[in-house]
Amino acid sequence: MPASASRSPAVELEVGPHTVRISNPDRVYFPSSGRTKLDLVKYYLSVGDGIVRALRERPCMLHRFPDGLAGEKVHQKRVPNGAPPWLQTVRVHFPRYGRHADELCVTQLAEVIWAVQMSTVEFHPWNSRRADTEKPDEWRIDLDPMPQCPFGTVRRVAHVAHEVLDELGITGYPKTSGGKGLHVYVRIRPDWGFADVRRAALAFAREVERRAPEDVTTTWWRRDRDPESLFIDYNQNARDHTIASAYSVRGVPEATVSTPITWDEIDTVDPRDCTMATVPERFARLGDLHADIDTVAHDLTPLLDWADRDEHAGLATPETPD
């Protein structure tokens, strides 16, 4: 029987001041493990403080699987009609297409659970907040291994990135991607637009590449990259580009989770061990390792000076991708 044909009695959950009705709670979302929609709800409840902190006040794209992983994946920007009146949204504009979207803007855990009720597995927030969606307050360092790049390379490059951040006096917060790479998030002052944040991210990536030329590439075209290299994907700082948030489950059979880690864990963590089944215990034991991420907002001026230096030396900044 297909997942869409499965029916089970709805359950109602009290989430903060709101009641969220979970329809078809026994629908299997992860066929290889038998984990259900209700299991997914319980997971997000278990990491509530962390997922809300990661999403708070940010426009958020939802990666939905209405029939579980066995069915099609839906990328949804717009909150559908019929959403509860307490659900928070933020309007973002897409000038290229002359359109706008009212996207989910999480302020409380009930909004996360509502999204899971709507078959959301992955949460992909913007790196800006609704106070000014055009001024990012988060710089994202995406260590993205090419197909033949071993995780040992990812670890080495993460240490180099940490070294450069330390020299800049910048605090970075690492996490697994839920895939084969690592992410590092940095809070920044919301004084610059997306183009400047991307320029700063590229300048940082080039500095890491200078220090680890055998491992790192910033080559623009994927076809031109060494398949054993690691690409520092500065494009994830472009407008309307999103990656899975901290504590987001990934839509893969193993139900891996994009999991905050410490710098000391870089050499020992196996991202495959960070799953919907294991992260709740880790969260209960360690708390949210990104709990202090909003303490300091850093200045991008030194990195923008690096970007100017590189451009004056003839290193072009590729155009922002669509």
N, C-alpha and C positions, 0 to 999 in steps of 0.2 A: 504494500500500500504506500503511495507517495506521501511525503511529509505533509503536503497541503491537504490530504484527505483525513489526516489524524485529528481527532477531536477528543478533548478531555475537559472536564468541568473547570470553569474559570475560578481563579482565586483572587481575593482582594487583600492587598497589603497596605498597612499603614506606614507611610514613609514620611517622617516628620509630620507636618500638619495636614498632609494630603493622603487620600486613598487612591491607590493605583490598581486598576483591575488588570490582571494578567490572564488573557485568553489563551486557551490551548497550552497550558503550562507543561504538558508532557510531550509536546512536539519535540522530536529529536533534531537538534541542531548540528551535532557533531557525530556523524554515523559511526566513526571508528571507535569511539568511546561510549556511545549511547547517551552522552550528556544532552540535557534538554534545555528548553527555553527557561524553565524555572531554575535550573542549575546556573544558567547565565545570570539571571536576576540575583540569585543568592551570592554569586561571585561579586557582582558590582556592589551589592550591599556590604560585603565584607571589606571592601577597600574604599568605602564611601568617602572618607575625608580626602584620600589621595586622588581619586578620579575627579571629585568636585574641584579640588585645587588646580588640577591640570587643565580643566575646561573652563574655569570660572570667567564669566563675562566675555568669552570668546565666541565669534561666529563659528559654527561647527557643522561640518559635513558629516552625514551619517552613511556608513556602509551597511546596508541592510541585506538580510538573507531571508526573505519571506518564507521560503520552504526549507530553511536550513542550508548547510553547506552543499547539500546535494542539488540544490536549485540554483537559480540565477542570482547574481550579486547586483544590487541596485545602489548607485551613488546618488544620494538625495540631499540637495541643498535646502529646498523649501519645506517648511513645516506644513503639513497637509491641513486642509479644512477639518474642523471638528476637534482640533486639539483643545485640551482643557484650558479654561480661562486663566489659570494661574501660571501657565507655561510662558517662560520668557523667551523673546526673540530679539533679533537685531537685524535691521535692513542693511544689506550690502548691495552695491551697484556694480554693474559690469558694463562700463561705457562702450567697450568694443562692440557689444551686441545690443546696446540700448535696453538692457533688462536690469531687473533687480530681483533679489530673493530675500525673504524673511527667514533667516536661519535660526536654528535652535541656539540659545544663549544661556548656558547652564549657570544657575545661581544657587541651586540646592539639589540634593540627592534625588528627590522625587522626579526631577526633570530627566535625570539619567535613566531611572527605572521606567519612566514613560517611554523613552526612546527604545529601551530593550523590549518593552511590550510591542512597540512598532517594528520589531524584528531587527533592530540594530545590534550588530556584533562589534563593529569597530567605530571609534570616535576619532575624527580628524579635525582638530580645531585650527583656526587661523593663529598666526603669531602676533595678532593685535587684539585689542579689546574694544568693546562697544563704545567706550567713551570717545574714541577716535579710531575707527577701523583702518584709517590710512596711515597710522603711525605705529609700527610694531614696537612691542616692549619685550620681545623675545627673539634672540638670535639662535638659530639652530645649526649645529654642526652635525652633518649626516655622514658618517663613515660607512660608505656603501661599497662592499666588496664586489668585484667583477666575478663572473661565474666560476673561474678557477682559482680564486683568491682564498687561501686558507685562513681560518680564524686567527691563527697565530700572527698573521700580518695585521689583522684588525687590532689585535692587542698592542703590537709594537707601535702602530700609528696613534692609537689612543694615548699612549705614554708621551709621544712627541707632542701631540695636541695639548696635553696637560702641561707639559714643559713650557710651551709658548704662552698658554694662558697665564701660568704663574709669573712669567717674565713681564706680562702686561698688567699684572695685579688684578686679574679677572678670575672670578669663581665660576667654574663650570659644574654642571650637575649631570652626570652620565646616566644612561639607561640602556638596556638592551632594546633593539628595534622590534623584537618579536620575530625577526627573520634572521639573517646571517650577519647583520652589522650592528653598530652601536650608534647612539645619538648622544650629543652633549648639548644641554640647553643653558643659555646665559640670559639673565635678565638685563635689559638695557633701558636707558632712558628713552621715553617715546618722543624723541626730538627729531627723528629722521623718517623719511618715507621708505617704501619698500626698495626702491632703486639703490639708495645709499646703503641700506642694510645689506643688500645683496653684494654691492661693491666691497663692503667691509669683509663680508664672509669670503669672497673670492681672494682678497688680499691675505687673509688668514690662511686659507687653503694653500695658496702659493708659498707662504712661508713654511708651512709644514712640508710641502713638496720639496723645497730646497734642502730641508734637513733630512728627509727620507726619500731621496729620488728613486731608489730601487723599489720602493713599495707604493708610492703615492702618485696619482695622476690628477691633473685638473683639466685634461683634454676635453674640449667641448663635445665632440662627436663620439658617441658610444662606439661606433665602428672603428675608430682610430685608437681606442684604448687597449692596452695590454690586458688580455683576459685574466692574468694572474695579479693584476694591480688592484689597488683600492682607490676609488674615486671619492673625493670629498665633495659632496653634492651641495654646493653653495646655492644652486637653483631652488632649494627648498625654502629659501628666504624671499622668493619672488611673490608678488601679490597673488592671492588665491591658490597658492601651492600649499598643500597640507600633508602632514605625516601623522601616523598614529600617536595618540597622546600617551603619556605615562599612565600605566594601569589599563590601557585598552587591550582587550583580547584581540587577537588577530584571526581573520577568517581562514584558518588553515586547519587540517584535520587534527593536528596535535594541540590545538587551542593554546598556542603560546601567547605570552603576555609581554607587552613592552614594559619592562620592569626597571624601576630605579635601582641603581647599585652604587656602591662606594668606589672611589678610585682604587682602593686597596683590593677590590674584588676583580679588577680587570684581568689579572693573570689566572684566575681560578674559575670565573663564572663560565657556565655552559648555557647559552641562551635557550637551548632545547629543554633545560630543566625548569625554566621559568614558565609555568603554565597556569591555566585556570584552576588546576587541582592543587598546585603547590604554593602559589603566591599568597592566598589568604593566610596560611600559617606564617609565612615570612612577614607579611604585613602586621599580623598580630604580635609577632615577636620583636620586630625592628621599628614598627611605625612607618611613617612616610619619610623616606630618605630625601625627599625634595621639600620637606616641610619648611625649610628656611630659604627657599628659592626667591621669595619676594623681599628678602631683607635688604638687599643692595641692588640698585639699578646702575649698571656700568656705562661709562662714556665710550662711544665708538670713535672719538676723534683720532686716537693713535692709529687705529686700523684704517680710517679714511685717509690719513696721511700716507700710510703704506700704499693704499690704492692709487693715490696721486703719484707717488714715486714710481710704481709699476707702469702706470699709463704713460708717464713722461719717458720711461725707458723703452716704450714701444710695445708693451704687453697690453693688448686690447682687452676690453671687457665685452664679452659676447652679449648680444641683445637678449633682453629678457624673453624667455620662452612663453608661448601661449599657455 
